[in-house]
């Protein structure tokens, strides 16, 4: 090896540059470099560095007859990086350089893979830092041969841990990890076996804008709606446009009781009411507050009887109209601010109702603000949403199926979303008559297990072609 070589670069036509450069990584610290040379050179100078300009490069001199060299003293990095190299042909002190090419070193081996924590629907695994690894492939399956329900994802970063949710409760899984450094993929480590925790409790949440006063024949429609919620085994729900002092009494009478034995939560008002099953929940507190523009928000705090977990249900109805995003943005700010004060201990929370906004609109300030506050739309977390294609609102009639959702059930990450369904009453391909409202109801199956240490935020991943098969 030589450094500080004093060389003069040759005119283009006086010396041929090396061509057909190739790099074959051999280990986390070595690579074999090869090229096509000519007979009229004194030697070759190989430069390898971590930047394209090779400002900090190590150099190796290779005799004239050589057209390859193994560089075996490179330093591994964590995470991995691209390496750059160039081959200089030298004759009579003059130099002709090849193009600058790049390569990546092999990643090291996965060491000490361990399952750190499981929940009813998730797992956190970790391993020692891996030299040269900038990503990891994670394969999970229901058997050690990785043939049953096997799936593979690639992490977006190089953290030496992985968190996922959405697994089945009380189920045995196997997990294996392999490191990735650009186009260099390491071997899978010995797989680890784990079993998710049993599910302690789950319940079905609903929401419905029932159009009590704007749409005619409310009492008859409300009876159909209440029966529909009982048939669909809803456990706790919020209503919007459910009537003020005059119609509110009708709402309370019709939606209470039934086979689910619903009870209206205290504290609701201004056409926003919350109903729940006393068999499952104990109400601890409740109330409502103004959010501006003549609108209000109702909230209630509950305890799950089977586990003791406490959570909030927040009943939302924001300003309507496609051009009123600024109003909805302001109202959403008030909702989140007031609820942060009410829910000062940061208990799990559900925000459900008619947001009059969604991703289908050019501006969706409520959705943006909810996600920024740590809440996710349950439809996005469900593996197989049912009737997602229907618009949740259809004021013009018909059965629009463009997937425009203005109604939502947002949840904090304490909840596991086991399912999501838009509750549509169909007769053939159209809505059954009479229509209960100009909105469809939504439901989400949620789990809120006994208090446990969080496994953390799920790791950001992507799918890679050819990875969702059993790997060797």
VENZI-V578736 format. One record per residue. N is the residue number from 1. PSI is psi as a letter, one per 20 degrees, with the letter a starting at -180 (* if undefined). OMEGA is omega in whole degrees, 0 to 359 (none if undefined). D_CENTER is the distance of its C-alpha to the mean C-alpha in Angstrom with 2 decimals. Layout:
BEGIN
n->N psi->PSI omega->OMEGA d_center->D_CENTER
n->N psi->PSI omega->OMEGA d_center->D_CENTER
END
This chain:
BEGIN
n->1 psi->q omega->178 d_center->49.44
n->2 psi->q omega->178 d_center->50.75
n->3 psi->r omega->176 d_center->49.51
n->4 psi->k omega->181 d_center->50.99
n->5 psi->p omega->178 d_center->52.58
n->6 psi->o omega->186 d_center->54.79
n->7 psi->q omega->177 d_center->54.50
n->8 psi->p omega->183 d_center->55.50
n->9 psi->p omega->187 d_center->53.35
n->10 psi->q omega->174 d_center->55.42
n->11 psi->q omega->186 d_center->56.07
n->12 psi->h omega->187 d_center->53.90
n->13 psi->j omega->185 d_center->56.82
n->14 psi->i omega->184 d_center->58.35
n->15 psi->p omega->182 d_center->55.72
n->16 psi->p omega->177 d_center->53.05
n->17 psi->q omega->174 d_center->49.47
n->18 psi->q omega->180 d_center->47.63
n->19 psi->a omega->176 d_center->45.42
n->20 psi->l omega->180 d_center->43.09
n->21 psi->p omega->176 d_center->41.01
n->22 psi->q omega->179 d_center->38.83
n->23 psi->p omega->178 d_center->36.86
n->24 psi->n omega->178 d_center->36.29
n->25 psi->p omega->183 d_center->34.23
n->26 psi->h omega->183 d_center->35.98
n->27 psi->r omega->177 d_center->34.25
n->28 psi->i omega->181 d_center->32.03
n->29 psi->j omega->184 d_center->35.13
n->30 psi->q omega->180 d_center->37.18
n->31 psi->q omega->173 d_center->37.34
n->32 psi->p omega->179 d_center->40.14
n->33 psi->p omega->180 d_center->40.91
n->34 psi->q omega->182 d_center->43.28
n->35 psi->r omega->173 d_center->44.94
n->36 psi->p omega->183 d_center->47.88
n->37 psi->a omega->178 d_center->50.83
n->38 psi->r omega->183 d_center->54.48
n->39 psi->i omega->188 d_center->57.84
n->40 psi->l omega->176 d_center->59.01
n->41 psi->q omega->175 d_center->56.92
n->42 psi->h omega->180 d_center->57.88
n->43 psi->r omega->174 d_center->54.41
n->44 psi->q omega->175 d_center->50.71
n->45 psi->p omega->182 d_center->48.59
n->46 psi->p omega->179 d_center->44.95
n->47 psi->p omega->180 d_center->42.61
n->48 psi->p omega->180 d_center->39.12
n->49 psi->r omega->183 d_center->36.81
n->50 psi->j omega->176 d_center->33.32
n->51 psi->q omega->185 d_center->33.73
n->52 psi->h omega->180 d_center->34.95
n->53 psi->i omega->180 d_center->38.08
n->54 psi->l omega->181 d_center->38.94
n->55 psi->h omega->177 d_center->40.15
n->56 psi->m omega->186 d_center->39.59
n->57 psi->q omega->170 d_center->40.54
n->58 psi->q omega->185 d_center->42.52
n->59 psi->q omega->178 d_center->45.31
n->60 psi->p omega->177 d_center->47.13
n->61 psi->p omega->181 d_center->50.42
n->62 psi->p omega->179 d_center->50.99
n->63 psi->r omega->186 d_center->54.52
n->64 psi->h omega->184 d_center->55.52
n->65 psi->i omega->183 d_center->55.44
n->66 psi->q omega->174 d_center->51.88
n->67 psi->k omega->175 d_center->48.93
n->68 psi->q omega->177 d_center->46.25
n->69 psi->q omega->174 d_center->45.32
n->70 psi->p omega->177 d_center->43.04
n->71 psi->o omega->190 d_center->41.48
n->72 psi->j omega->180 d_center->40.69
n->73 psi->k omega->177 d_center->40.32
n->74 psi->q omega->180 d_center->37.09
n->75 psi->p omega->175 d_center->34.83
n->76 psi->q omega->179 d_center->31.38
n->77 psi->q omega->175 d_center->28.56
n->78 psi->o omega->1 d_center->25.29
n->79 psi->r omega->181 d_center->23.02
n->80 psi->q omega->179 d_center->24.89
n->81 psi->r omega->172 d_center->26.42
n->82 psi->q omega->174 d_center->28.31
n->83 psi->q omega->181 d_center->32.08
n->84 psi->q omega->179 d_center->34.77
n->85 psi->q omega->179 d_center->38.33
n->86 psi->q omega->177 d_center->41.52
n->87 psi->p omega->177 d_center->44.82
n->88 psi->p omega->172 d_center->48.02
n->89 psi->p omega->185 d_center->51.27
n->90 psi->p omega->174 d_center->54.26
n->91 psi->p omega->179 d_center->57.94
n->92 psi->k omega->177 d_center->60.78
n->93 psi->i omega->179 d_center->58.39
n->94 psi->q omega->189 d_center->56.58
n->95 psi->q omega->169 d_center->52.94
n->96 psi->p omega->188 d_center->50.90
n->97 psi->q omega->172 d_center->47.13
n->98 psi->r omega->170 d_center->44.59
n->99 psi->r omega->174 d_center->41.33
n->100 psi->p omega->181 d_center->38.60
n->101 psi->r omega->182 d_center->36.08
n->102 psi->r omega->173 d_center->32.99
n->103 psi->r omega->174 d_center->31.69
n->104 psi->q omega->179 d_center->29.20
n->105 psi->q omega->176 d_center->30.41
n->106 psi->q omega->175 d_center->29.39
n->107 psi->q omega->176 d_center->26.85
n->108 psi->a omega->182 d_center->28.28
n->109 psi->q omega->173 d_center->27.77
n->110 psi->p omega->182 d_center->25.15
n->111 psi->p omega->174 d_center->27.11
n->112 psi->l omega->174 d_center->26.80
n->113 psi->p omega->183 d_center->23.57
n->114 psi->q omega->171 d_center->23.17
n->115 psi->o omega->186 d_center->21.07
n->116 psi->h omega->183 d_center->20.86
n->117 psi->q omega->173 d_center->19.51
n->118 psi->q omega->171 d_center->18.46
n->119 psi->a omega->180 d_center->17.57
n->120 psi->h omega->182 d_center->18.03
n->121 psi->j omega->185 d_center->14.59
n->122 psi->r omega->181 d_center->13.42
n->123 psi->q omega->172 d_center->14.98
n->124 psi->p omega->177 d_center->15.37
n->125 psi->q omega->181 d_center->17.60
n->126 psi->r omega->180 d_center->19.40
n->127 psi->r omega->179 d_center->22.24
n->128 psi->q omega->178 d_center->24.70
n->129 psi->q omega->185 d_center->24.11
n->130 psi->p omega->178 d_center->24.90
n->131 psi->p omega->175 d_center->27.26
n->132 psi->j omega->180 d_center->26.15
n->133 psi->p omega->176 d_center->22.59
n->134 psi->i omega->174 d_center->20.00
n->135 psi->r omega->178 d_center->17.23
n->136 psi->q omega->171 d_center->17.05
n->137 psi->p omega->182 d_center->16.78
n->138 psi->o omega->178 d_center->15.67
n->139 psi->p omega->177 d_center->17.28
n->140 psi->q omega->181 d_center->17.21
n->141 psi->r omega->180 d_center->19.80
n->142 psi->j omega->178 d_center->22.03
n->143 psi->r omega->184 d_center->25.13
n->144 psi->h omega->179 d_center->26.52
n->145 psi->i omega->179 d_center->27.40
n->146 psi->l omega->176 d_center->23.79
n->147 psi->i omega->183 d_center->24.95
n->148 psi->o omega->179 d_center->23.56
n->149 psi->k omega->181 d_center->20.06
n->150 psi->q omega->176 d_center->19.25
n->151 psi->q omega->182 d_center->16.07
n->152 psi->p omega->174 d_center->15.32
n->153 psi->r omega->177 d_center->12.51
n->154 psi->p omega->179 d_center->13.34
n->155 psi->q omega->179 d_center->11.96
n->156 psi->i omega->180 d_center->11.93
n->157 psi->a omega->186 d_center->14.26
n->158 psi->j omega->178 d_center->17.24
n->159 psi->q omega->182 d_center->16.65
n->160 psi->l omega->175 d_center->18.65
n->161 psi->r omega->182 d_center->16.22
n->162 psi->p omega->178 d_center->13.19
n->163 psi->p omega->175 d_center->11.13
n->164 psi->q omega->176 d_center->9.45
n->165 psi->a omega->180 d_center->9.62
n->166 psi->j omega->178 d_center->10.68
n->167 psi->r omega->178 d_center->14.01
n->168 psi->q omega->179 d_center->17.36
n->169 psi->q omega->177 d_center->19.54
n->170 psi->l omega->185 d_center->22.83
n->171 psi->q omega->178 d_center->22.02
n->172 psi->p omega->178 d_center->23.02
n->173 psi->r omega->171 d_center->20.76
n->174 psi->q omega->180 d_center->21.55
n->175 psi->q omega->175 d_center->19.49
n->176 psi->q omega->187 d_center->20.75
n->177 psi->q omega->170 d_center->19.81
n->178 psi->q omega->183 d_center->21.48
n->179 psi->q omega->180 d_center->21.59
n->180 psi->p omega->174 d_center->21.31
n->181 psi->n omega->184 d_center->23.28
n->182 psi->c omega->179 d_center->23.22
n->183 psi->j omega->178 d_center->25.26
n->184 psi->p omega->183 d_center->26.35
n->185 psi->p omega->181 d_center->24.61
n->186 psi->a omega->182 d_center->25.89
n->187 psi->q omega->174 d_center->26.65
n->188 psi->p omega->175 d_center->24.55
n->189 psi->r omega->176 d_center->25.53
n->190 psi->p omega->184 d_center->27.11
n->191 psi->q omega->177 d_center->24.54
n->192 psi->q omega->180 d_center->23.91
n->193 psi->q omega->174 d_center->24.09
n->194 psi->r omega->178 d_center->22.47
n->195 psi->p omega->179 d_center->22.41
n->196 psi->q omega->182 d_center->19.95
n->197 psi->q omega->176 d_center->21.63
n->198 psi->q omega->177 d_center->23.29
n->199 psi->p omega->182 d_center->21.85
n->200 psi->g omega->182 d_center->24.01
n->201 psi->q omega->171 d_center->23.36
n->202 psi->q omega->180 d_center->21.36
n->203 psi->r omega->186 d_center->22.40
n->204 psi->p omega->181 d_center->22.03
n->205 psi->q omega->178 d_center->21.39
n->206 psi->r omega->173 d_center->22.92
n->207 psi->q omega->182 d_center->23.65
n->208 psi->p omega->168 d_center->26.34
n->209 psi->o omega->191 d_center->28.24
n->210 psi->j omega->173 d_center->31.65
n->211 psi->m omega->189 d_center->33.82
n->212 psi->h omega->187 d_center->36.70
n->213 psi->h omega->180 d_center->39.20
n->214 psi->h omega->179 d_center->38.36
n->215 psi->q omega->186 d_center->38.41
n->216 psi->r omega->174 d_center->41.69
n->217 psi->l omega->188 d_center->42.53
n->218 psi->g omega->186 d_center->39.96
n->219 psi->g omega->179 d_center->41.65
n->220 psi->g omega->180 d_center->41.69
n->221 psi->h omega->182 d_center->38.14
n->222 psi->h omega->178 d_center->36.91
n->223 psi->h omega->177 d_center->38.61
n->224 psi->g omega->181 d_center->36.81
n->225 psi->g omega->180 d_center->33.44
n->226 psi->g omega->177 d_center->34.16
n->227 psi->h omega->180 d_center->35.26
n->228 psi->g omega->178 d_center->32.13
n->229 psi->h omega->176 d_center->29.92
n->230 psi->g omega->179 d_center->32.23
n->231 psi->h omega->182 d_center->32.09
n->232 psi->j omega->173 d_center->28.29
n->233 psi->l omega->174 d_center->28.38
n->234 psi->q omega->182 d_center->26.50
n->235 psi->h omega->180 d_center->26.71
n->236 psi->p omega->184 d_center->25.92
n->237 psi->r omega->175 d_center->25.66
n->238 psi->q omega->177 d_center->26.36
n->239 psi->q omega->172 d_center->28.68
n->240 psi->q omega->185 d_center->29.17
n->241 psi->l omega->185 d_center->32.49
n->242 psi->j omega->172 d_center->34.07
n->243 psi->q omega->177 d_center->37.32
n->244 psi->b omega->185 d_center->39.13
n->245 psi->h omega->183 d_center->42.28
n->246 psi->g omega->185 d_center->43.96
n->247 psi->h omega->181 d_center->41.28
n->248 psi->h omega->179 d_center->39.21
n->249 psi->h omega->177 d_center->41.84
n->250 psi->g omega->178 d_center->41.53
n->251 psi->g omega->182 d_center->37.76
n->252 psi->g omega->182 d_center->38.24
n->253 psi->g omega->186 d_center->40.97
n->254 psi->g omega->186 d_center->39.22
n->255 psi->i omega->176 d_center->35.68
n->256 psi->q omega->175 d_center->36.92
n->257 psi->c omega->183 d_center->37.98
n->258 psi->a omega->181 d_center->37.59
n->259 psi->h omega->178 d_center->36.68
n->260 psi->i omega->178 d_center->33.63
n->261 psi->l omega->180 d_center->35.96
n->262 psi->q omega->174 d_center->33.86
n->263 psi->p omega->179 d_center->34.97
n->264 psi->p omega->178 d_center->34.28
n->265 psi->q omega->176 d_center->32.85
n->266 psi->q omega->180 d_center->35.23
n->267 psi->i omega->181 d_center->34.39
n->268 psi->q omega->180 d_center->33.22
n->269 psi->r omega->175 d_center->35.09
n->270 psi->l omega->174 d_center->35.21
n->271 psi->j omega->174 d_center->34.00
n->272 psi->o omega->183 d_center->30.79
n->273 psi->q omega->179 d_center->31.20
n->274 psi->p omega->178 d_center->29.16
n->275 psi->q omega->182 d_center->30.43
n->276 psi->r omega->178 d_center->29.69
n->277 psi->o omega->179 d_center->31.25
n->278 psi->h omega->178 d_center->33.41
n->279 psi->h omega->184 d_center->33.37
n->280 psi->h omega->190 d_center->29.73
n->281 psi->q omega->169 d_center->29.43
n->282 psi->p omega->177 d_center->31.73
n->283 psi->p omega->182 d_center->31.53
n->284 psi->h omega->179 d_center->32.02
n->285 psi->r omega->179 d_center->32.20
n->286 psi->r omega->179 d_center->31.46
n->287 psi->a omega->177 d_center->32.42
n->288 psi->r omega->180 d_center->31.77
n->289 psi->q omega->178 d_center->32.06
n->290 psi->q omega->177 d_center->32.68
n->291 psi->j omega->181 d_center->30.00
n->292 psi->r omega->178 d_center->32.52
n->293 psi->k omega->179 d_center->33.71
n->294 psi->j omega->183 d_center->35.28
n->295 psi->q omega->183 d_center->32.01
n->296 psi->r omega->176 d_center->30.98
n->297 psi->p omega->178 d_center->28.15
n->298 psi->q omega->179 d_center->28.77
n->299 psi->q omega->175 d_center->27.12
n->300 psi->q omega->178 d_center->27.93
n->301 psi->p omega->184 d_center->27.23
n->302 psi->q omega->169 d_center->27.35
n->303 psi->p omega->175 d_center->27.72
n->304 psi->p omega->187 d_center->26.66
n->305 psi->h omega->186 d_center->30.00
n->306 psi->h omega->185 d_center->28.93
n->307 psi->i omega->183 d_center->26.82
n->308 psi->i omega->180 d_center->27.87
n->309 psi->q omega->179 d_center->24.39
n->310 psi->p omega->178 d_center->24.68
n->311 psi->r omega->177 d_center->22.37
n->312 psi->q omega->169 d_center->22.88
n->313 psi->p omega->182 d_center->22.82
n->314 psi->p omega->185 d_center->23.10
n->315 psi->o omega->191 d_center->24.68
n->316 psi->p omega->165 d_center->23.96
n->317 psi->o omega->183 d_center->26.11
n->318 psi->r omega->181 d_center->25.98
n->319 psi->p omega->178 d_center->28.49
n->320 psi->r omega->180 d_center->28.76
n->321 psi->p omega->183 d_center->29.71
n->322 psi->h omega->185 d_center->27.85
n->323 psi->j omega->186 d_center->29.45
n->324 psi->k omega->180 d_center->28.76
n->325 psi->h omega->181 d_center->25.40
n->326 psi->g omega->177 d_center->27.27
n->327 psi->g omega->180 d_center->28.49
n->328 psi->h omega->178 d_center->25.15
n->329 psi->g omega->180 d_center->23.74
n->330 psi->g omega->179 d_center->26.69
n->331 psi->g omega->180 d_center->26.42
n->332 psi->h omega->176 d_center->22.75
n->333 psi->g omega->181 d_center->23.80
n->334 psi->g omega->181 d_center->26.52
n->335 psi->g omega->184 d_center->24.39
n->336 psi->h omega->180 d_center->21.90
n->337 psi->g omega->181 d_center->24.85
n->338 psi->g omega->181 d_center->27.00
n->339 psi->h omega->175 d_center->24.43
n->340 psi->h omega->178 d_center->23.66
n->341 psi->g omega->180 d_center->27.42
n->342 psi->g omega->180 d_center->27.78
n->343 psi->m omega->188 d_center->24.86
n->344 psi->i omega->180 d_center->25.98
n->345 psi->j omega->175 d_center->24.93
n->346 psi->k omega->177 d_center->21.25
n->347 psi->q omega->175 d_center->21.22
n->348 psi->q omega->184 d_center->18.27
n->349 psi->q omega->175 d_center->18.41
n->350 psi->p omega->174 d_center->17.96
n->351 psi->o omega->186 d_center->18.64
n->352 psi->q omega->176 d_center->19.90
n->353 psi->b omega->182 d_center->22.35
n->354 psi->n omega->180 d_center->23.47
n->355 psi->i omega->183 d_center->21.75
n->356 psi->k omega->184 d_center->23.72
n->357 psi->q omega->179 d_center->20.88
n->358 psi->r omega->182 d_center->17.81
n->359 psi->i omega->181 d_center->16.11
n->360 psi->i omega->180 d_center->19.24
n->361 psi->q omega->181 d_center->21.31
n->362 psi->h omega->177 d_center->22.06
n->363 psi->p omega->181 d_center->21.29
n->364 psi->m omega->182 d_center->18.79
n->365 psi->g omega->179 d_center->19.48
n->366 psi->g omega->179 d_center->18.62
n->367 psi->g omega->179 d_center->15.03
n->368 psi->g omega->182 d_center->14.72
n->369 psi->h omega->179 d_center->16.44
n->370 psi->g omega->181 d_center->14.54
n->371 psi->h omega->178 d_center->11.12
n->372 psi->h omega->180 d_center->13.24
n->373 psi->j omega->176 d_center->14.73
n->374 psi->j omega->180 d_center->11.67
n->375 psi->q omega->179 d_center->11.40
n->376 psi->q omega->176 d_center->9.01
n->377 psi->p omega->185 d_center->10.87
n->378 psi->h omega->179 d_center->11.47
n->379 psi->h omega->180 d_center->12.02
n->380 psi->i omega->183 d_center->8.46
n->381 psi->i omega->181 d_center->7.73
n->382 psi->p omega->181 d_center->11.06
n->383 psi->h omega->184 d_center->11.83
n->384 psi->m omega->179 d_center->15.00
n->385 psi->q omega->181 d_center->15.55
n->386 psi->p omega->179 d_center->19.33
n->387 psi->k omega->179 d_center->21.19
n->388 psi->h omega->186 d_center->18.26
n->389 psi->i omega->181 d_center->20.69
n->390 psi->q omega->169 d_center->23.09
n->391 psi->p omega->181 d_center->23.35
n->392 psi->i omega->179 d_center->23.16
n->393 psi->q omega->180 d_center->26.30
n->394 psi->m omega->183 d_center->29.43
n->395 psi->h omega->180 d_center->32.24
n->396 psi->j omega->182 d_center->34.15
n->397 psi->a omega->181 d_center->34.30
n->398 psi->a omega->178 d_center->33.45
n->399 psi->m omega->183 d_center->30.24
n->400 psi->p omega->184 d_center->27.95
n->401 psi->l omega->178 d_center->25.04
n->402 psi->j omega->179 d_center->23.16
n->403 psi->k omega->179 d_center->19.98
n->404 psi->o omega->182 d_center->20.75
n->405 psi->o omega->172 d_center->19.32
n->406 psi->i omega->177 d_center->20.99
n->407 psi->q omega->186 d_center->20.53
n->408 psi->q omega->169 d_center->17.32
n->409 psi->n omega->178 d_center->16.33
n->410 psi->q omega->181 d_center->13.97
n->411 psi->q omega->172 d_center->13.31
n->412 psi->r omega->187 d_center->12.89
n->413 psi->j omega->174 d_center->10.74
n->414 psi->h omega->184 d_center->14.09
n->415 psi->q omega->168 d_center->13.83
n->416 psi->p omega->179 d_center->12.69
n->417 psi->o omega->183 d_center->12.52
n->418 psi->i omega->180 d_center->15.00
n->419 psi->q omega->179 d_center->15.84
n->420 psi->p omega->181 d_center->16.25
n->421 psi->p omega->168 d_center->19.47
n->422 psi->p omega->187 d_center->21.39
n->423 psi->n omega->182 d_center->24.87
n->424 psi->p omega->176 d_center->27.27
n->425 psi->o omega->186 d_center->30.98
n->426 psi->q omega->169 d_center->32.21
n->427 psi->n omega->190 d_center->35.71
n->428 psi->c omega->179 d_center->35.54
n->429 psi->j omega->183 d_center->33.29
n->430 psi->r omega->178 d_center->33.82
n->431 psi->q omega->178 d_center->33.12
n->432 psi->q omega->178 d_center->35.66
n->433 psi->q omega->359 d_center->38.40
n->434 psi->q omega->176 d_center->38.90
n->435 psi->p omega->181 d_center->35.55
n->436 psi->h omega->182 d_center->34.38
n->437 psi->a omega->171 d_center->32.70
n->438 psi->j omega->173 d_center->31.43
n->439 psi->q omega->169 d_center->27.85
n->440 psi->q omega->175 d_center->26.16
n->441 psi->q omega->175 d_center->24.92
n->442 psi->q omega->172 d_center->21.34
n->443 psi->q omega->176 d_center->20.50
n->444 psi->p omega->175 d_center->17.58
n->445 psi->o omega->185 d_center->18.18
n->446 psi->q omega->174 d_center->16.89
n->447 psi->p omega->177 d_center->17.68
n->448 psi->n omega->187 d_center->18.70
n->449 psi->r omega->179 d_center->20.43
n->450 psi->q omega->184 d_center->23.14
n->451 psi->p omega->178 d_center->22.40
n->452 psi->r omega->177 d_center->21.22
n->453 psi->p omega->181 d_center->20.01
n->454 psi->q omega->176 d_center->16.28
n->455 psi->i omega->178 d_center->14.76
n->456 psi->r omega->181 d_center->12.57
n->457 psi->p omega->178 d_center->9.04
n->458 psi->p omega->182 d_center->6.96
n->459 psi->p omega->177 d_center->7.98
n->460 psi->p omega->183 d_center->6.64
n->461 psi->r omega->172 d_center->8.25
n->462 psi->r omega->174 d_center->10.06
n->463 psi->q omega->181 d_center->12.60
n->464 psi->p omega->181 d_center->16.20
n->465 psi->p omega->176 d_center->19.20
n->466 psi->i omega->183 d_center->21.33
n->467 psi->h omega->184 d_center->19.06
n->468 psi->l omega->173 d_center->18.28
n->469 psi->r omega->179 d_center->21.81
n->470 psi->p omega->181 d_center->23.67
n->471 psi->q omega->179 d_center->24.48
n->472 psi->* omega->none d_center->27.92
END
